[in-house]
Amino acid sequence: MEKLNFVKNGVSKLPPGFCFQPTDEELVFHYLKCKIFSYQLPASIIPEINVCKFDPWDLPGNCGEQDKYFFSSKEAKYRNSNRMNRTTSSGYWKATGSDKKVSVSSSLSNGIAGIRKSLVFYQGKSPNGSRTHWIMHEYRLVSLGTTACNQVINIPLIIYVVFFTTKVTMTKLE
């Protein structure tokens, strides 16, 4: 069976009538986990870019798309630091609320769990930036196993979902 590839020049192109709206579980267990372990993806529809190299309005994708999906590598804010760099040329992404655990009770998980973090884009320099209506959800794997010292293995790949909302609703941020 031929692997479907809907990404052209870093932009996803679905056939007419198709809409890509995966659940949190599908993003973590069918896309992120498969990408990390080099398994076959259900569809090659999520491009890999460094999201923080772009302001949210400059991210590749069609203007008509509600949500934009990207694989991205973690970028440390400082050398030898676990803090992530989430600054762009015009502002920064700030975490809001608490992290949400993403898990499934089936054989898909194999002891793997995911975390979804919600972020809001602020224009300007931290901490005095002005809040915008750009929202980003960050999905990452958190427990792929432990080392001999019982430390969680750090995985450098993330899925980001970026969208613009005119009305910030708690259900979308949660």
C-alpha positions as CSV (number, residue, x, y, z in Angstrom):
1,M,0.0,0.0,0.0
2,E,1.4,3.4,-0.9
3,K,2.1,5.8,1.9
4,L,0.0,8.9,1.6
5,N,2.0,12.2,1.6
6,F,-0.1,15.3,1.9
7,V,2.7,17.7,2.6
8,K,4.1,19.9,-0.2
9,N,6.8,22.5,0.5
10,G,6.1,22.2,4.2
11,V,2.4,22.8,3.8
12,S,-0.3,20.2,4.3
13,K,-2.6,19.6,1.4
14,L,-5.6,17.4,2.1
15,P,-7.8,16.2,-0.7
16,P,-11.1,18.2,-1.1
17,G,-13.6,17.2,1.5
18,F,-11.1,15.9,4.0
19,C,-10.5,17.6,7.4
20,F,-7.6,16.7,9.7
21,Q,-8.9,16.9,13.3
22,P,-7.1,14.3,15.4
23,T,-7.8,13.8,19.1
24,D,-5.2,14.4,21.8
25,E,-4.7,10.6,22.0
26,E,-4.3,10.2,18.2
27,L,-1.7,13.0,18.1
28,V,0.4,11.4,20.9
29,F,0.0,7.7,20.1
30,H,-0.5,7.6,16.3
31,Y,1.7,10.5,15.2
32,L,4.3,11.6,17.9
33,K,5.0,8.1,19.2
34,C,5.3,6.7,15.6
35,K,7.5,9.6,14.5
36,I,9.9,9.2,17.5
37,F,10.2,5.4,17.0
38,S,10.4,5.6,13.2
39,Y,7.1,3.7,12.8
40,Q,5.0,4.3,9.7
41,L,2.7,7.3,10.2
42,P,-1.0,7.0,9.4
43,A,-0.4,9.9,6.9
44,S,2.5,12.2,6.3
45,I,0.5,15.3,6.9
46,I,2.3,17.0,9.7
47,P,5.4,19.0,8.5
48,E,8.5,19.3,10.7
49,I,9.7,22.9,11.3
50,N,11.1,25.0,14.2
51,V,7.8,26.7,15.3
52,C,9.6,29.4,17.3
53,K,11.5,30.6,14.1
54,F,8.1,32.0,13.0
55,D,5.5,34.3,14.5
56,P,2.2,32.5,14.6
57,W,0.7,34.4,11.7
58,D,3.7,33.6,9.5
59,L,3.6,29.8,10.1
60,P,3.2,27.8,6.9
61,G,-0.2,26.5,6.0
62,N,-3.4,27.6,4.4
63,C,-5.1,30.7,5.7
64,G,-8.4,28.9,5.8
65,E,-7.2,26.2,8.2
66,Q,-8.5,26.4,11.7
67,D,-5.5,24.5,13.3
68,K,-2.0,24.1,12.1
69,Y,0.0,21.0,13.1
70,F,3.8,20.8,13.3
71,F,6.5,18.4,14.5
72,S,9.3,20.4,16.1
73,S,12.5,19.7,18.0
74,K,12.9,21.0,21.5
75,E,15.3,24.0,21.7
76,A,16.9,24.8,25.0
77,K,16.6,28.4,26.2
78,Y,20.1,28.2,27.7
79,R,22.9,25.7,27.2
80,N,22.7,22.9,29.7
81,S,19.1,23.9,30.6
82,N,15.8,22.0,30.6
83,R,13.9,25.3,30.0
84,M,12.6,25.6,26.4
85,N,13.1,28.5,24.2
86,R,9.7,29.8,23.1
87,T,10.6,33.2,21.8
88,T,10.0,34.5,18.3
89,S,11.1,37.6,16.5
90,S,7.9,39.5,17.7
91,G,7.1,38.0,21.0
92,Y,6.9,34.8,23.1
93,W,4.7,31.9,24.0
94,K,3.7,31.8,27.6
95,A,2.4,28.6,29.4
96,T,-1.1,29.0,30.9
97,G,-2.9,26.6,33.2
98,S,-1.7,23.2,34.3
99,D,-0.5,20.4,32.0
100,K,-3.1,17.8,30.9
101,K,-2.1,14.1,30.9
102,V,-2.9,12.3,27.6
103,S,-3.2,8.6,28.0
104,V,-5.1,5.6,26.6
105,S,-6.1,2.4,28.3
106,S,-5.3,0.1,25.4
107,S,-2.2,-1.7,24.2
108,L,-1.2,1.4,22.3
109,S,0.3,3.1,25.3
110,N,2.9,0.4,26.4
111,G,3.6,2.5,29.5
112,I,3.9,5.7,27.4
113,A,2.1,8.8,28.5
114,G,1.8,12.2,26.9
115,I,1.4,15.7,28.2
116,R,-0.5,18.6,26.6
117,K,0.6,22.1,27.6
118,S,-1.4,25.2,26.6
119,L,0.4,28.4,25.7
120,V,-0.7,31.9,24.7
121,F,1.3,34.2,22.3
122,Y,2.3,37.6,23.7
123,Q,3.7,40.3,21.4
124,G,6.6,42.2,22.8
125,K,9.3,41.3,25.3
126,S,8.7,39.3,28.4
127,P,7.2,40.1,30.9
128,N,5.6,43.2,29.5
129,G,4.2,41.7,26.3
130,S,0.5,42.1,25.3
131,R,-1.6,39.0,25.1
132,T,-2.9,38.0,21.6
133,H,-5.6,35.5,20.5
134,W,-3.0,33.0,19.2
135,I,-3.0,29.7,21.2
136,M,-0.6,26.8,20.9
137,H,-0.9,23.3,22.3
138,E,2.3,21.4,22.9
139,Y,2.2,17.6,23.0
140,R,5.2,15.6,24.3
141,L,5.9,12.1,25.5
142,V,7.0,11.9,29.1
143,S,7.5,8.3,30.1
144,L,9.1,6.1,27.5
145,G,10.9,4.1,30.2
146,T,13.4,4.8,32.9
147,T,17.2,4.6,33.0
148,A,19.0,2.6,35.6
149,C,18.8,5.7,37.9
150,N,15.0,5.9,37.5
151,Q,15.2,9.1,35.4
152,V,12.6,9.7,32.7
153,I,14.1,9.6,29.3
154,N,14.0,13.0,27.6
155,I,12.6,13.0,24.1
156,P,13.4,16.0,22.0
157,L,10.5,15.9,19.6
158,I,7.1,17.7,20.1
159,I,3.9,18.2,18.2
160,Y,2.5,21.8,18.2
161,V,-1.0,22.7,17.3
162,V,-1.3,26.5,16.6
163,F,-4.6,28.3,16.1
164,F,-6.2,31.7,16.3
165,T,-9.3,32.3,18.4
166,T,-11.4,35.4,18.6
167,K,-12.9,34.3,21.8
168,V,-10.7,32.4,24.3
169,T,-12.8,29.6,25.7
170,M,-11.7,27.5,28.6
171,T,-12.7,24.2,26.8
172,K,-10.1,24.9,24.0
173,L,-7.4,25.9,26.5
174,E,-7.9,22.9,28.9
